[in-house]
Every structure is written in structure tokens, then in C-alpha cells.
Amino acid sequence: MLKIHYNLDSDLNNEIADIIPPAELNVQVRNLVLKTKKGKKVATGETIAEHPSAFGGAFHASASGKVMKVNYHHMTIKCDGEESTVEPVDVLSMGTGKELLRTLQGLGVDVAPLSGRADVLVINGLNPEPGVSVAQQLLKDCGEYIQAGLDLAKKLITPGRTVLAVAKGDNSSLSGAETVSIKPKYPASLDALVVREVTGKEFPADTKVMSVMDLHDLGRVAMTGKPIMDTIMTIDGRNYRVPLGTPIRHLMECTGLKVQSGDIVVLGGPFQGESVYSLDEGVKKEDYGLFIIASATFPAVQDAACINCGECVLQCPARVQPHLISRYAEYEMFEHAEKCGLNSCFECGLCSFNCFSRRPLLQYIRFAKAQLQASGQGEQA
């Protein structure tokens, strides 16, 4: 069957716009270590939670206010509009050792890619998914932050070769990095495929990869001394700077988006994103898009039986068998799923998107990975 190609290019006719500050924030705190509690007042930039892993960045309040509610999933902060903020940190005056890494981690940076050296550093400058133009926009408008992020990353990683991968036709460049052009067709933007385009291998041990969004956040933290408190999101074709924890309902009101009964609201991209269960759910660091899928656009996803058509195998860029892995995951036979290539899956979402039976293949795969990781048997993030 003929494979469909999905264009990653976007027409950028506007600059990044700011979203009106919301009246309250809903911050996802599931599995995080809380650093505040109900009833406490927090300042803009104050640490409200830490990541349990050794490398995950801390989480901060994107506005000042009072913590009104805390449960296993979310922390709700009622914003007061005051300008109380934490003092910035002089990041650039620090050395390049563990102190710098811990400081960056405390400012919200995931330091896993920055820990340890590598021979090759690949910067993924392609838009992550069709309809999401964040990477392209940042390269166009935020070069100073991206360059600062690259300079700091190179000090920590000390690569012998640094490569910026961009879409063909994109003339963006960074000082100290060679440029490689890649055809902008999804799933060519996946990290493993970008690295393969540059090095000839998908998972070379001597190579690290960071996205343009990672470098933008790193450079902004370095230049301002302030923590990561927002993300850039593509909403209805335009890019916005959105405070973390902003409820989806507020974004829709600000941008004029409407949702009808039966529609699906997706945070992230159309392939790898996740549907939300409530419009009060808040935006997270890694959310780069907001999409509304009308109820009549696609047949509903259902827990139907696999018909063995093989379409998911034809579409899979990781060359695994999603239909088989998902069956094992469905019946909680996670070790069998792992033996069939579970951890080789890129989670691109093409299998679910093209499944004729409309099975939730990607969701099953993510479920299996999460269960294995929770049991200590899977790959650690």
C-alpha cells in the first residue's frame, strides 16, 4: 500500500504572541515531589515541585498566587496578579561542573542530555509534527536564546562535531555548528531518524541529540537567570507563549477556538499528542500544540480486534510489529511485548493513525513501557 507523507513545513506570518495571564493555574504534579502545600502563597518562579529522577528539572509557579487545592494529579494556584518574583540566578558566572548542572536542574532544565560528554551533538531543528511550527518559529525569531543554549550545551558536552538539522529550504544556522538539510516529511523529525540522517545510525553511543526547543529553554535560563515557566504552542496556526499550568479552557477563550460535543481536544501534536479529559487541564513543559479534532473527522478509536492487515507494520519507521506488541500489552504480557521490540518503538503514532480497526496501538505501547518502568524492568527515561 502507498505510504502517505506528512508535511512538516509551515507558513510563518506572525511573531510569537503572549497569552493573557489566566486567573488560575492547574499544574500537573502526578509522581512529583511537592515543595509547597495547600494554603501557601507562592511567588512567580518559586519551586513548587521537583522531579523524582536524578536528571529531571524542577517545576515552578508561572505566576504568583495562593495554592488552593492539591491532589494526586494537580495543584491549583489562584493567581493574585502581584509581581512577587524570586531572585534570578547568575548562571553564566558558574563553571561547567556538577554545581552548574544542579543549578540548571533547579531552574527547570532536564539535564540528562547535558550530563557527560559525547563525540557528536545533533540539534533537531525540524518541526516535531505536522501542524506544529514551534521549532521553525524559534529558529526564525529567537536565535539569540538558541545560540546561548548551544554555547552552554557545548561547554558541558564538549562534542567534537556539532550539527544543526533543519528542513530543506530553511536557511537557519548556528555559530559553531554545521548544517544538514532533511526533507520535512513526518516522521523524519523523530530524534532517532534525524540522528540516523546525520550519522548513519539511529542510536550511536557517542551521539547526543537536543531539540531547538531544549536549546531555547536552556539559553533563556542562562541569559535571564529565571526558571522555565512557559512553553511555546502552536494553536490554530499561530504560535503563542503560554505560562505553564494555563488551563486549556483559558487558551480556547483567548484564541477563539470552539469545541462541540464529541470533539477531541489534543495537547501536543496530531500523532504523538494525548487527548485531554477536561478543559481545566493545564499546559505542561513538553506541550507544543493544541488541536481540536471534530467528531466526524475520523472514526472513533475502539478496543476492536486486530484484523492482521499489516498496515501498522508498513507504516512503522522503527521496523517493529505494533499489532503484535499491542496485543501483548493489552493482556498485560509486558515481557513478551519487550521481546518483540517494545523499546525500539519511537512512539511516532503512525500505527494508531493508520489502523483500519482504529485500535489504540500507541496507547497500549505507552502503557506497556510505563508498567515495565514502574516495575524496574523497563528502560529509564
N, C-alpha and C positions, 0 to 999 in steps of 0.2 A: 504493500500500500504506500502511496506517495506521502512523504512526510511534509507536514506544514511547517513553514518557517515564520518566526515571530519577530517583528522588527523592534529593535531597541532604541532607535533614533527618535528624537522629539524636537518639535519646533519651540524654541525658547524666545517668546515675545515679551516677557516681563521679567523684572527682577524679583528676588525673594521678598515676599510680603510678610509683615508681622500680624499675628492673630491677636485680637483684642483679649486682654487677660481675663480668664474665667473667674467666676465668683467662688468656685471651689475646685480642688484638685482631688482626683481619685488615683492614688499611686498603688500599683500592684506590688505587694510585699510578700507574696507567697514564697516560702522557702528562704526568705532573707532573715538576717539577724537585725532586729529592730533596735534603734538607738534613741527612740523617743516613745511617748505613750499618750494615751487619751487625756485631753485636758491641757496638754502642754502647748505653749506658744513657741513657734519656730520662726527663725529669720530666713530670708532668701539666701540660699546657698548652704544652709545648715544641713549636716549629715542626719538623715532620718533612718537609714538602714545600711547595712554592709552585706556584701556577697559572701556566702559561706566558703567559696573556693579560695585557693591561695592566690589567684590572679584576677578575680572579678572586681570591677570598680564599685565604689560606694554609690549610694543613691542620696540625692539632695532635694530639699524643698525648692521648687522653682518660683515660689512666691512666699511672702511672709503670711502668717496666719495662725489659727488655733487648730490643733488636732481634735476633730470632733468624734471620730469613730475609727476603731482599729479591729479588724478581724483577721482570719487566716489568709484571706485573699487580698484585701485592700485596706489602705489608710486614707481617710477622708480629711482634708485640710480646708477649713473655711478661710478664704483669703480676706485680709483686712485692708489691703491697699496701701499699707505702710511701706516705707523704704528701708526697713531694717535689714541689713545685709552682713554677711561675715566678711572679715578682712581677707583681701587677696593674698596669695602666696607667691613669693618671688621664685618661680620655677627655674628661670633661666640662669640664676646665680648658683644653682646646685651643680654637683659633679655628675658623674654618669654611673654611680654605683647603686647599691640597694636602697639608699636613702631616697634617691630620685624616683625609683620605681614605686616605693611605698607612698611617696608624696603624690605621684600621678594616680595611683590606685585610690588614694583617699579623695582625689578630686574627680573620681568617676570613670577613670580610664581603665579599660581591660588591658592589663599589662602582659598577658600571655604572649602576644607576638613580639613584645619588646624584651622578653627575658631570654638571654642567651644570644649568641651571635649566629650568623648564617652567611654563607658564601653569596647567596643571591637574595635580593629583596625585590619582590614584584608588587607594584601598586596597581590594583584593579580600578581602572578609571571608566569602565563601562557602566551604563545604567543597569541596575540589578535585574529588572524585569520589564516587560513591555508595559508602557503606560506610566512608568516611574522614571522621572528625568532628573533625579536628585544629583547623581554623580556629574552629569553633563552641566547642570546649573552651577554646582560648586566649582568646577574647573573654570567655568566662564567668569564667575563673579567673586570667588573667594580664594584666589591664587595665593594671596599673602599668608593666610592661615595654613593652607595646604603645604606651602613651601616651608613654613616654620615647623609644621608637623613632620615633614620629611627630614629636615635637618636634625631634629631631635631624635627621630627614629634611627637615623643612620649612626648617630653618636652611640646609641645603645646597642644596635645590632652589628655595627661595623661590617657591612657587606662589601665584598669585592666588586660586585656588579649590582646596579640598581636599575630597574626597568619600569617605565610607566606604560601600561597597556591602555590604549584608547580605541575608540571606534574609528574605522576608516572614514576619512573626511574630517575628522576632528584634529585641529592644529594645536591643541593644548600641549604644553611641555613644562617640565620642572627642571630647575638647575640641579645638576649632579645626577641626572637620570637620563638614560637613553629611552627612546620612544618606539614602541611596537604597535602597529595598527592591526586591529582584529575586526573581522566582518561583524557588524552589530545585529546578529540574529540570535535570539534566545534558543538554546541555553548556553551560548558561547560566553556569557558573562559570569558563569559559575566559576568560583575560585580555582577549582581543580582544572577546568578546561582552559582558563586563562594561563595558569602556570604551565600546562602542557604546551600551549602555543608558544610560550617563551623559552621553555627549557627542553621540550620534547618528552617530559614525563609529568604525570598527574600528581604524584606525591613524593617528590625528591626530598631526601632527608636534609639536604643542605640549603633548602629554599624556604623563605617565609613570605607570606602574602598578606597585604593590608589593603583595605578599600580606601577610596578617596574620602569617604565619609569618616573613616577612622582617622585619617591624617588631618582632616579639617577639625575634628574634635580635639585631637592632640595638640595641634598648632594653636587653636583658640585658648585652650587651657594654659599652654606655655606662655602666650603673649599677654593674656589678661590676668592670669593667676586665679581665675574663678573656676568653679567646678562645672561639669556638664549638666546643664539644666534645661536643655531643649533639644529638639530634633528638627530636621528639615523633611517636610512631607509634600508629596505631590497629591493635590486634591483638585479634581475636576480640571486637570490640565495645567494647573499653576502650582508653583512651589511656595510653601509657607514655612516660617519659623514658628514652631509650636512648643510652648512650655510643656515639659514632661508632666504627666498626670492630667492634662486637659481632657475633660470628658468629650466623647465623640459627639454628643448632643450639641455641645457648645460649638464645635467645629462646623457642624452642619448648619447651625444658625448663622454663623459668621460668613460662610461661603454660599449660602442659599441652596444647599443640597436638600432634597426631599426624599423621604423613604416611605414606601407604601407597604401595606400588609403583605407578607410573603416574600418581600425583598430580602436579600442577604447583604449585610454590611461587613466588609472585609478590611481588616487592618493589615498593612503590608502590601504585597503585590498580588496580581490575579492568579499566579501559580503557587507561590510559596506562602502566601498570606493566610491568616486564620479568621474565620467568621466570628463575630462577637455575639455574646448572648444578651447584652444590654447596651443601650446608648449612653449609659452613665460610665461605661468602662473608660479608663484613662489611657492616654498615649504613653508608650514605652520608648526606651532609647533606640531600639532597633526597628521601630515602625517608620517606614519611609513612604507610605502611601495610604490613601483611604479611598475605597471603591464601594459603589453600590451596584449590586447585580440584580437587575429586575427579575421578578419571579418567573417570567415567561422566557427568559433568555436561554437557560439550559434546563434539561430535565433534572429533577431533584436527585441528590445523592441518596443512595439507599443501600441497605445491607443485603444486597442481592447476591445470588450465586455467580461465581465466575463462569463464563461461557467458553473459556480457553481459546479466545480469538487470537491471542498473541500480540495485540496492538500495543500493550504496555511494554512488551519486550522490544518491539520495533522502535518505540519512541525513546527508550531508556539510554541516556548518554553514558551511564556507568556500566552498561552491558551486564546487568543482573536481571533476575526474573521477578519483577514486582508482584505478579499474580501469585507466585508460589510463596514468597516471603510474607505477603499479606495474609495468606491462608494460615500459615503457622502462627502469625501474630494474633489473628482472630481467635484462635483456640489456645492462646497463651503457651504455645510451644516455642518459646523465645530462643532457646539454644539452637533449635533446628533452623529458625529464621537467620540466626547469626551464621550458621554453617553455609547457608545459601547466599551469603553476600550482603547481609543486612547493613554492616558497617561500611560497605563500599557505596551505598546509596548517597547521592548528592542532595536528596530532598528537593529536586527541581520542581516536582509537582506535575510533570508531563504525563505520568502514568494515570493519575486521577483525572486529569483534564481530558484525556483521550479514551477513557474506559467506556466501552459501549454499555456495560451493565451499570455504570455510574456507582461503582464500589468506592468506598473511601480509602483507597490504597495508601495515599500519603499519610493519612491519619493512623492507619494500622502500623505503618513503618515507624512513625514517630513514637507511637505507643510502645512498640517493642523496644526501641532504643532507650526510652525513658525507664522502662521496667528493668532492663538489664543494668543500666547505670545505677539505678536506685539499689539494686541488689549487689552492686560492686563488681559485676561481671562485664559490664559494657565499657566502651571507650569513654574516657573522661573528657569533658569539654574544656 
